[in-house]
Amino acid sequence: MNQSSKRYYLVRADILPEAIRKTAEAKEILAKKEASTINEAVEKVGLSRSAFYKYKNGVLPINSAVTKIITLSLLLEHRLGVLSQVIQTISRVNGNILTINQSIPLQGVANVTISIETVNMKIDLEKLIEELNQLTGVKKIEIIGNN
């Protein structure tokens, strides 16, 4: 099967075969540095190395499978600290800023585009936009992209 024709499914762990569940557990142990080698990780979960190698590329943690990226367009007043407050607000709720593009201010306002990875955010996007709108100097916010 070529790369473009692969399909993915979200499946509850309790209905998966034991070898696939244990492969996921071993990968998690390795990611958390609770084991220094594959051999050590598979021993901890009771899985053969051959089964681990058979399934390791097909088992992904949910957070890597559903990463969500939102792109916001903001109109900000050209005043000291406005963009900094926006960045601090996003950071405070665990939004991961991927890109920031700002135009040169014209007539006292600047257009800013920010792409944010939202998978680890403590609040939902609607609440984030509400908080950003309450900041002094934020004139307008629109969602312009959603991946």
C-alpha positions in Angstrom: 0.0 0.0 0.0 1.5 3.3 -0.9 1.7 6.3 1.5 -1.1 8.3 0.0 -3.6 5.4 0.2 -3.0 4.6 3.9 -6.1 5.1 6.1 -6.2 5.8 9.8 -8.8 4.9 12.4 -9.4 6.0 15.9 -10.0 2.7 17.9 -10.6 2.2 21.6 -7.6 0.4 23.2 -9.6 -2.4 24.8 -10.7 -3.8 21.4 -7.2 -3.9 19.9 -5.2 -7.1 19.8 -2.8 -7.4 22.8 0.3 -7.1 20.6 -0.8 -3.7 19.3 -1.7 -2.4 22.7 1.6 -3.5 24.1 3.5 -2.0 21.2 1.8 1.4 22.1 2.8 0.9 25.7 6.4 0.1 24.8 6.6 3.2 22.5 5.2 5.3 25.4 7.8 3.9 27.8 10.5 4.8 25.3 9.1 8.3 24.7 9.1 9.0 28.5 12.6 7.7 28.8 11.5 5.0 31.3 13.6 2.5 29.2 16.8 3.2 27.4 16.4 0.4 24.8 13.7 -1.2 22.8 14.7 -4.5 24.4 14.1 -3.1 27.9 10.8 -1.5 26.9 9.3 -4.7 25.4 10.4 -6.7 28.4 8.6 -4.3 30.7 5.3 -4.8 28.8 5.7 -8.5 28.0 6.1 -8.2 24.2 8.4 -9.9 21.8 10.8 -7.7 19.8 9.6 -9.1 16.6 6.0 -8.0 17.4 7.2 -4.6 18.4 9.1 -4.1 15.1 6.1 -5.5 13.1 3.6 -2.9 14.6 5.8 0.1 15.7 5.3 2.2 12.6 1.6 1.7 12.5 0.8 2.6 16.1 0.6 6.4 16.9 -0.4 8.2 20.0 -3.6 10.1 19.7 -2.0 13.5 20.2 0.2 13.0 17.1 -2.7 11.8 15.1 -5.1 14.7 15.8 -2.8 17.7 16.0 -4.9 20.7 15.2 -3.6 23.9 13.8 -5.7 27.1 13.9 -4.7 30.3 12.0 -6.0 33.5 13.4 -6.0 37.0 11.7 -5.9 39.8 14.2 -6.1 43.6 13.8 -4.1 45.2 16.5 -3.6 48.8 17.6 0.0 50.0 17.0 0.9 50.4 20.7 3.7 49.1 22.7 3.0 45.6 24.2 -0.2 44.7 22.4 1.3 41.8 20.4 3.2 40.7 23.5 0.0 40.5 25.5 -1.5 38.3 22.7 1.5 36.0 22.7 1.4 35.8 26.5 -2.3 34.9 26.5 -1.8 32.1 24.0 1.2 30.8 25.9 -0.6 30.9 29.3 -3.3 28.4 28.0 -0.6 26.1 26.4 -1.2 27.2 22.8 1.9 26.4 20.8 2.6 29.3 18.4 4.0 28.0 15.1 4.2 31.2 13.1 3.6 34.9 13.5 3.4 37.3 10.6 2.9 41.0 11.1 2.4 43.8 8.6 3.9 47.3 9.0 1.4 49.4 10.9 -0.7 51.7 8.8 -3.1 54.3 10.2 -2.4 53.1 13.8 -3.2 49.4 13.2 -1.3 46.3 12.1 -2.5 43.0 10.7 -1.1 40.0 12.4 -1.5 36.3 11.4 -0.8 33.7 14.1 -0.8 29.9 13.6 -1.4 28.0 16.8 -1.2 24.3 17.6 -4.1 23.7 19.9 -3.8 20.0 20.9 -2.5 20.8 24.4 -4.5 23.9 25.1 -6.2 24.2 28.6 -9.2 25.9 27.1 -11.2 25.7 23.9 -10.6 27.9 20.9 -13.8 29.9 21.5 -12.7 30.8 25.1 -9.2 31.8 23.8 -10.7 34.1 21.2 -12.9 35.6 23.9 -9.9 36.3 26.1 -7.9 37.8 23.2 -10.8 40.1 22.4 -10.7 41.4 25.9 -7.1 42.6 25.6 -6.6 46.3 25.2 -5.5 47.1 21.7 -7.1 44.0 20.0 -9.6 45.4 17.4 -10.7 42.3 15.5 -10.0 38.5 15.4 -11.0 36.0 12.7 -10.3 32.3 12.2 -8.9 32.1 8.7 -7.5 28.5 8.8 -8.3 25.3 10.5 -6.3 22.0 10.0 
